[in-house]
Amino acid sequence: MPETHFSHFAAEDMPQLQTLLTTAADIFGTVQEASQIPAELATVEKLQQLSRYAIGVQKTNDGQIVAWCTVFPTTISLMHRFLDGAISERSLFDQTTAGDVGAVYVMSVYIFPELRGVVSPERLLKNTVGPFLGLPAPIFYRGVTEQGARLGALLQKKLDRRGYQILRCE
């Protein structure tokens, strides 16, 4: 198995972007579900405007991205509206603007199947949210999958922070 290292998404990662977006759209069903944040270039551009730390990637030593984690800062008010079910994930994203830092939303964590068991989802998530940990901001997430819910609970426990979870309604 190849060795990997963590970094934040940067200009040299752009050639791999379309593959990542297609994979994300397929896995998270963002094309079929308008309430989710779309996996498209405009989303990546806005994420980078919200924070240069919004996208963490795990790469092989030859630069291939094999996993990613996406987070973004938002406001406490939007966080509560999202957790209460008053707004969708897409509305949370659309209403968040640069400079909002009251809370941090964990949008996605994904590891390509061939590197599961090699890349630690906990470490990937912790490295990605790391730049936000100095803020007095709660981290919140939505456990779309069973693994995602477990990962969020594990992060909550390990970081000894108050985390939030809502279940996906079908």
Accessible surface in RSA format (square Angstrom, percent):
REM  Atomic radii and reference values for relative SASA: ProtOr
REM  Chains: A
REM  Algorithm: Lee & Richards
REM  Probe-radius: 1.40
REM  Slices: 20
REM RES _ NUM      All-atoms   Total-Side   Main-Chain    Non-polar    All polar
REM                ABS   REL    ABS   REL    ABS   REL    ABS   REL    ABS   REL
RES MET A   1   170.47  88.3  94.16  62.3  76.31 181.7  92.98  79.1  77.49 102.7
RES PRO A   2    60.62  44.2  46.81  42.7  13.81  50.2  58.20  48.1   2.42  15.0
RES GLU A   3   132.32  76.0 121.36  91.8  10.96  26.1  45.35  87.7  86.97  71.0
RES THR A   4    35.94  25.6   8.71   8.8  27.23  64.9   0.00   0.0  35.94  54.3
RES HIS A   5    80.01  43.7  75.52  52.5   4.49  11.5  61.85  63.7  18.16  21.1
RES PHE A   6    51.22  25.6  27.83  17.2  23.39  60.9  27.83  16.9  23.39  66.9
RES SER A   7    33.79  28.6  27.64  36.9   6.15  14.2  33.74  71.8   0.05   0.1
RES HIS A   8    43.42  23.7  34.23  23.8   9.18  23.5  22.35  23.0  21.07  24.5
RES PHE A   9    12.73   6.4   4.73   2.9   8.00  20.8   4.73   2.9   8.00  22.9
RES ALA A  10    37.21  34.2  29.01  44.8   8.19  18.6  37.21  52.4   0.00   0.0
RES ALA A  11    85.38  78.5  66.56 102.7  18.82  42.8  71.10 100.1  14.28  37.8
RES GLU A  12   122.54  70.4  97.44  73.7  25.09  59.7  61.35 118.7  61.19  50.0
RES ASP A  13     1.20   0.8   1.20   1.2   0.00   0.0   0.00   0.0   1.20   1.2
RES MET A  14    85.92  44.5  76.61  50.7   9.30  22.1  70.23  59.7  15.68  20.8
RES PRO A  15   117.22  85.4  77.25  70.4  39.97 145.3  90.54  74.8  26.68 165.8
RES GLN A  16    34.44  19.3  31.53  23.0   2.91   6.9  21.66  46.1  12.78   9.7
RES LEU A  17    12.11   6.7  12.11   8.7   0.00   0.0  12.11   8.5   0.00   0.0
RES GLN A  18   122.88  68.7 120.43  88.0   2.45   5.8  63.59 135.4  59.29  45.0
RES THR A  19    86.18  61.3  79.96  81.1   6.22  14.8  51.05  68.6  35.13  53.1
RES LEU A  20    15.48   8.6  14.76  10.6   0.72   1.8  15.00  10.5   0.48   1.3
RES LEU A  21    16.23   9.0  15.46  11.1   0.77   1.9  16.01  11.2   0.22   0.6
RES THR A  22    68.49  48.7  63.95  64.8   4.54  10.8  56.67  76.1  11.82  17.9
RES THR A  23    24.62  17.5  21.10  21.4   3.52   8.4  12.72  17.1  11.90  18.0
RES ALA A  24    14.76  13.6  14.76  22.8   0.00   0.0  14.76  20.8   0.00   0.0
RES ALA A  25    14.49  13.3  12.39  19.1   2.11   4.8  12.49  17.6   2.01   5.3
RES ASP A  26   111.75  78.3  82.37  82.0  29.38  69.5  30.32  71.4  81.42  81.2
RES ILE A  27    74.75  42.5  42.61  31.7  32.15  77.5  49.06  35.3  25.70  69.7
RES PHE A  28    39.96  20.0  35.66  22.1   4.30  11.2  39.02  23.7   0.95   2.7
RES GLY A  29    17.84  22.0   0.00   N/A  17.84  22.0  16.81  46.1   1.03   2.3
RES THR A  30    17.55  12.5   9.67   9.8   7.88  18.8   8.64  11.6   8.91  13.5
RES VAL A  31   125.55  82.6  96.51  87.4  29.04  70.0 103.19  89.7  22.36  60.7
RES GLN A  32   152.69  85.4 114.62  83.8  38.07  90.6  66.09 140.7  86.59  65.7
RES GLU A  33    44.63  25.6  42.08  31.8   2.55   6.1  26.93  52.1  17.69  14.4
RES ALA A  34    79.05  72.7  64.69  99.8  14.36  32.7  69.22  97.5   9.83  26.0
RES SER A  35    42.81  36.2  35.61  47.5   7.20  16.6  34.43  73.3   8.39  11.8
RES GLN A  36     6.52   3.6   6.18   4.5   0.34   0.8   0.82   1.8   5.70   4.3
RES ILE A  37     5.03   2.9   1.13   0.8   3.90   9.4   1.13   0.8   3.90  10.6
RES PRO A  38    19.38  14.1  18.58  16.9   0.81   2.9  18.95  15.6   0.43   2.7
RES ALA A  39    23.96  22.0   2.72   4.2  21.24  48.3   7.20  10.1  16.75  44.4
RES GLU A  40    77.20  44.3  74.40  56.3   2.80   6.7  26.54  51.3  50.66  41.4
RES LEU A  41    85.59  47.7  82.11  58.7   3.48   8.7  82.11  57.7   3.48   9.4
RES ALA A  42    60.16  55.3  51.36  79.3   8.81  20.0  52.46  73.9   7.71  20.4
RES THR A  43     6.60   4.7   5.21   5.3   1.40   3.3   4.49   6.0   2.11   3.2
RES VAL A  44    10.03   6.6  10.03   9.1   0.00   0.0  10.03   8.7   0.00   0.0
RES GLU A  45    89.58  51.4  84.68  64.1   4.90  11.7  33.27  64.3  56.31  46.0
RES LYS A  46    46.59  22.7  45.52  27.9   1.07   2.6  36.98  33.3   9.61  10.2
RES LEU A  47     3.27   1.8   3.27   2.3   0.00   0.0   3.27   2.3   0.00   0.0
RES GLN A  48    59.33  33.2  46.11  33.7  13.22  31.5  27.85  59.3  31.48  23.9
RES GLN A  49   130.54  73.0 106.40  77.8  24.15  57.5  39.21  83.5  91.34  69.3
RES LEU A  50    16.07   9.0   2.26   1.6  13.81  34.7   2.34   1.6  13.73  36.9
RES SER A  51    16.37  13.8   7.85  10.5   8.52  19.6  12.62  26.9   3.74   5.2
RES ARG A  52   167.91  70.5 159.38  81.2   8.53  20.3  62.14  84.9 105.77  64.1
RES TYR A  53    68.26  31.9  68.26  38.8   0.00   0.0  47.60  35.8  20.66  25.5
RES ALA A  54     0.00   0.0   0.00   0.0   0.00   0.0   0.00   0.0   0.00   0.0
RES ILE A  55    12.94   7.4  12.89   9.6   0.05   0.1  12.89   9.3   0.05   0.1
RES GLY A  56     0.00   0.0   0.00   N/A   0.00   0.0   0.00   0.0   0.00   0.0
RES VAL A  57     0.05   0.0   0.05   0.0   0.00   0.0   0.05   0.0   0.00   0.0
RES GLN A  58    22.52  12.6  22.52  16.5   0.00   0.0   0.27   0.6  22.25  16.9
RES LYS A  59    13.66   6.7  13.66   8.4   0.00   0.0   1.84   1.7  11.81  12.6
RES THR A  60    13.12   9.3  13.12  13.3   0.00   0.0  13.04  17.5   0.09   0.1
RES ASN A  61   105.47  72.7  74.48  72.0  30.99  74.6  34.03  81.9  71.44  69.1
RES ASP A  62   116.56  81.6  79.86  79.5  36.70  86.8  49.85 117.3  66.71  66.5
RES GLY A  63    27.55  34.0   0.00   N/A  27.55  34.0  23.44  64.3   4.11   9.2
RES GLN A  64    95.46  53.4  95.46  69.8   0.00   0.0  27.81  59.2  67.65  51.3
RES ILE A  65     9.05   5.2   0.00   0.0   9.05  21.8   0.00   0.0   9.05  24.6
RES VAL A  66    11.20   7.4  11.20  10.1   0.00   0.0  11.20   9.7   0.00   0.0
RES ALA A  67     0.00   0.0   0.00   0.0   0.00   0.0   0.00   0.0   0.00   0.0
RES TRP A  68    14.50   5.8  14.50   7.0   0.00   0.0   8.19   4.4   6.31  10.2
RES CYS A  69     0.00   0.0   0.00   0.0   0.00   0.0   0.00   0.0   0.00   0.0
RES THR A  70     6.54   4.6   6.54   6.6   0.00   0.0   1.11   1.5   5.42   8.2
RES VAL A  71     0.00   0.0   0.00   0.0   0.00   0.0   0.00   0.0   0.00   0.0
RES PHE A  72     0.00   0.0   0.00   0.0   0.00   0.0   0.00   0.0   0.00   0.0
RES PRO A  73     3.28   2.4   3.18   2.9   0.10   0.4   3.18   2.6   0.10   0.6
RES THR A  74     0.00   0.0   0.00   0.0   0.00   0.0   0.00   0.0   0.00   0.0
RES THR A  75    41.11  29.2  40.21  40.8   0.89   2.1  39.60  53.2   1.51   2.3
RES ILE A  76    71.68  40.8  69.58  51.8   2.10   5.1  69.58  50.1   2.10   5.7
RES SER A  77    71.83  60.7  62.03  82.8   9.80  22.6  43.77  93.2  28.06  39.3
RES LEU A  78    14.69   8.2  14.69  10.5   0.00   0.0  14.69  10.3   0.00   0.0
RES MET A  79     1.47   0.8   1.47   1.0   0.00   0.0   1.47   1.3   0.00   0.0
RES HIS A  80    79.47  43.4  79.47  55.2   0.00   0.0  50.26  51.8  29.21  34.0
RES ARG A  81    98.63  41.4  97.50  49.7   1.13   2.7  35.87  49.0  62.76  38.0
RES PHE A  82     2.51   1.3   2.03   1.3   0.47   1.2   2.03   1.2   0.47   1.4
RES LEU A  83    25.47  14.2  11.64   8.3  13.82  34.8  11.64   8.2  13.82  37.2
RES ASP A  84   118.04  82.7  81.17  80.8  36.87  87.2  26.84  63.2  91.20  91.0
RES GLY A  85    60.37  74.4   0.00   N/A  60.37  74.4  28.95  79.5  31.42  70.4
RES ALA A  86    71.99  66.2  33.72  52.0  38.27  87.1  44.99  63.4  27.00  71.5
RES ILE A  87    17.74  10.1   6.28   4.7  11.46  27.6  13.15   9.5   4.60  12.5
RES SER A  88    36.40  30.8  23.21  31.0  13.19  30.4  26.69  56.8   9.71  13.6
RES GLU A  89    11.63   6.7  11.47   8.7   0.16   0.4   0.00   0.0  11.63   9.5
RES ARG A  90    84.52  35.5  84.52  43.1   0.00   0.0  15.77  21.5  68.76  41.7
RES SER A  91    34.98  29.6  33.23  44.3   1.75   4.0   2.75   5.8  32.23  45.2
RES LEU A  92     0.00   0.0   0.00   0.0   0.00   0.0   0.00   0.0   0.00   0.0
RES PHE A  93     7.82   3.9   7.82   4.8   0.00   0.0   7.82   4.7   0.00   0.0
RES ASP A  94    85.96  60.2  63.83  63.5  22.13  52.3  24.77  58.3  61.19  61.0
RES GLN A  95    78.86  44.1  60.05  43.9  18.80  44.8  36.06  76.8  42.79  32.5
RES THR A  96     0.36   0.3   0.00   0.0   0.36   0.9   0.00   0.0   0.36   0.5
RES THR A  97    81.28  57.8  78.61  79.7   2.67   6.4  65.36  87.8  15.92  24.1
RES ALA A  98    69.88  64.2  44.57  68.8  25.30  57.6  45.03  63.4  24.85  65.8
RES GLY A  99    64.72  79.8   0.00   N/A  64.72  79.8  38.98 107.0  25.74  57.6
RES ASP A 100    25.89  18.1  21.57  21.5   4.32  10.2   4.04   9.5  21.86  21.8
RES VAL A 101    79.36  52.2  72.72  65.8   6.64  16.0  72.72  63.2   6.64  18.0
RES GLY A 102    25.16  31.0   0.00   N/A  25.16  31.0  21.77  59.8   3.39   7.6
RES ALA A 103     0.00   0.0   0.00   0.0   0.00   0.0   0.00   0.0   0.00   0.0
RES VAL A 104     0.36   0.2   0.36   0.3   0.00   0.0   0.36   0.3   0.00   0.0
RES TYR A 105     2.24   1.0   2.24   1.3   0.00   0.0   0.00   0.0   2.24   2.8
RES VAL A 106    14.21   9.4  10.48   9.5   3.73   9.0  10.48   9.1   3.73  10.1
RES MET A 107    45.08  23.3  26.16  17.3  18.92  45.1  26.38  22.4  18.69  24.8
RES SER A 108    13.47  11.4   7.64  10.2   5.82  13.4  11.04  23.5   2.43   3.4
RES VAL A 109    34.65  22.8  13.40  12.1  21.25  51.2  13.40  11.6  21.25  57.6
RES TYR A 110    23.99  11.2  21.00  11.9   2.99   7.8  14.00  10.5   9.98  12.3
RES ILE A 111    13.19   7.5  10.21   7.6   2.98   7.2  10.21   7.4   2.98   8.1
RES PHE A 112    31.98  16.0  31.98  19.8   0.00   0.0  31.98  19.4   0.00   0.0
RES PRO A 113    77.24  56.3  63.25  57.7  13.99  50.9  63.69  52.6  13.54  84.2
RES GLU A 114   107.80  61.9  93.43  70.7  14.37  34.2  61.78 119.5  46.02  37.6
RES LEU A 115     8.96   5.0   8.96   6.4   0.00   0.0   8.96   6.3   0.00   0.0
RES ARG A 116   129.40  54.3 109.69  55.9  19.72  46.9  51.38  70.2  78.03  47.3
RES GLY A 117    84.06 103.7   0.00   N/A  84.06 103.7  42.21 115.8  41.85  93.7
RES VAL A 118    61.05  40.2  31.82  28.8  29.24  70.4  36.11  31.4  24.94  67.6
RES VAL A 119     4.77   3.1   0.99   0.9   3.77   9.1   3.26   2.8   1.50   4.1
RES SER A 120    32.82  27.7  22.68  30.3  10.14  23.4  21.25  45.3  11.56  16.2
RES PRO A 121    44.89  32.7  44.89  40.9   0.00   0.0  44.89  37.1   0.00   0.0
RES GLU A 122    55.54  31.9  53.79  40.7   1.75   4.2  15.59  30.2  39.95  32.6
RES ARG A 123   157.66  66.2 153.61  78.3   4.05   9.6  47.97  65.6 109.69  66.5
RES LEU A 124     1.05   0.6   0.12   0.1   0.93   2.3   0.28   0.2   0.77   2.1
RES LEU A 125     2.44   1.4   2.44   1.7   0.00   0.0   2.44   1.7   0.00   0.0
RES LYS A 126    94.03  45.9  92.84  57.0   1.19   2.8  46.14  41.5  47.89  51.0
RES ASN A 127    52.88  36.5  43.42  42.0   9.45  22.8   8.27  19.9  44.61  43.1
RES THR A 128     0.00   0.0   0.00   0.0   0.00   0.0   0.00   0.0   0.00   0.0
RES VAL A 129     0.00   0.0   0.00   0.0   0.00   0.0   0.00   0.0   0.00   0.0
RES GLY A 130    29.34  36.2   0.00   N/A  29.34  36.2  17.18  47.2  12.16  27.2
RES PRO A 131    57.22  41.7  19.32  17.6  37.89 137.7  32.50  26.8  24.72 153.6
RES PHE A 132    13.06   6.5  11.89   7.4   1.16   3.0  11.91   7.2   1.15   3.3
RES LEU A 133    51.95  28.9  38.12  27.3  13.83  34.8  38.34  26.9  13.61  36.6
RES GLY A 134    78.74  97.1   0.00   N/A  78.74  97.1  43.69 119.9  35.04  78.5
RES LEU A 135    59.30  33.0  56.46  40.4   2.84   7.1  56.78  39.9   2.53   6.8
RES PRO A 136   136.33  99.4 101.20  92.2  35.14 127.7 116.85  96.5  19.49 121.1
RES ALA A 137     1.78   1.6   0.64   1.0   1.14   2.6   0.78   1.1   1.00   2.7
RES PRO A 138    26.24  19.1  20.21  18.4   6.03  21.9  25.08  20.7   1.16   7.2
RES ILE A 139     8.33   4.7   8.16   6.1   0.18   0.4   8.16   5.9   0.18   0.5
RES PHE A 140     0.00   0.0   0.00   0.0   0.00   0.0   0.00   0.0   0.00   0.0
RES TYR A 141    14.30   6.7  14.30   8.1   0.00   0.0  11.16   8.4   3.14   3.9
RES ARG A 142    36.27  15.2  22.32  11.4  13.95  33.2   0.60   0.8  35.68  21.6
RES GLY A 143     7.12   8.8   0.00   N/A   7.12   8.8   0.28   0.8   6.83  15.3
RES VAL A 144    48.93  32.2  27.94  25.3  20.99  50.6  27.94  24.3  20.99  56.9
RES THR A 145    65.47  46.6  57.61  58.4   7.86  18.7  56.13  75.4   9.34  14.1
RES GLU A 146   125.92  72.3 111.01  84.0  14.91  35.5  46.25  89.5  79.66  65.0
RES GLN A 147   116.17  65.0 112.46  82.2   3.71   8.8  45.95  97.8  70.22  53.3
RES GLY A 148    28.19  34.8   0.00   N/A  28.19  34.8  23.24  63.8   4.95  11.1
RES ALA A 149    21.65  19.9  19.82  30.6   1.84   4.2  20.20  28.4   1.45   3.9
RES ARG A 150   137.91  57.9 129.93  66.2   7.98  19.0  72.13  98.6  65.78  39.9
RES LEU A 151    20.03  11.2  16.35  11.7   3.68   9.3  19.61  13.8   0.43   1.2
RES GLY A 152     5.21   6.4   0.00   N/A   5.21   6.4   4.02  11.0   1.18   2.7
RES ALA A 153    51.18  47.1  45.65  70.4   5.53  12.6  46.53  65.5   4.65  12.3
RES LEU A 154    57.23  31.9  53.05  38.0   4.18  10.5  56.64  39.8   0.59   1.6
RES LEU A 155    11.38   6.3   9.24   6.6   2.14   5.4  11.38   8.0   0.00   0.0
RES GLN A 156    68.20  38.1  61.41  44.9   6.79  16.2  14.08  30.0  54.13  41.1
RES LYS A 157   167.70  81.8 145.99  89.6  21.71  51.7  98.17  88.4  69.53  74.1
RES LYS A 158   126.18  61.6  93.96  57.6  32.23  76.7  59.13  53.2  67.06  71.4
RES LEU A 159    29.08  16.2  11.21   8.0  17.87  44.9  14.50  10.2  14.58  39.2
RES ASP A 160   133.04  93.2 109.91 109.4  23.14  54.7  30.72  72.3 102.33 102.1
RES ARG A 161    60.69  25.5  47.09  24.0  13.60  32.4  24.50  33.5  36.19  21.9
RES ARG A 162   164.97  69.3 153.37  78.2  11.60  27.6  60.40  82.6 104.57  63.4
RES GLY A 163    15.51  19.1   0.00   N/A  15.51  19.1   4.09  11.2  11.42  25.6
RES TYR A 164    37.83  17.7  33.03  18.8   4.80  12.5  29.22  22.0   8.61  10.6
RES GLN A 165    70.64  39.5  40.45  29.6  30.19  71.9  11.91  25.3  58.73  44.5
RES ILE A 166    40.35  23.0  36.00  26.8   4.34  10.5  40.35  29.1   0.00   0.0
RES LEU A 167   131.07  73.0 120.42  86.2  10.65  26.8 120.42  84.6  10.65  28.7
RES ARG A 168    72.30  30.4  51.93  26.5  20.37  48.5  10.49  14.3  61.81  37.5
RES CYS A 169   117.55  88.9  90.36 100.8  27.19  63.9  38.58  97.8  78.97  85.1
RES GLU A 170   189.92 109.0 118.09  89.3  71.82 171.0  93.69 181.2  96.22  78.6
END  Absolute sums over single chains surface
CHAIN  1 A     8620.4       6657.9       1962.5       4813.4       3807.0
END  Absolute sums over all chains
TOTAL          8620.4       6657.9       1962.5       4813.4       3807.0
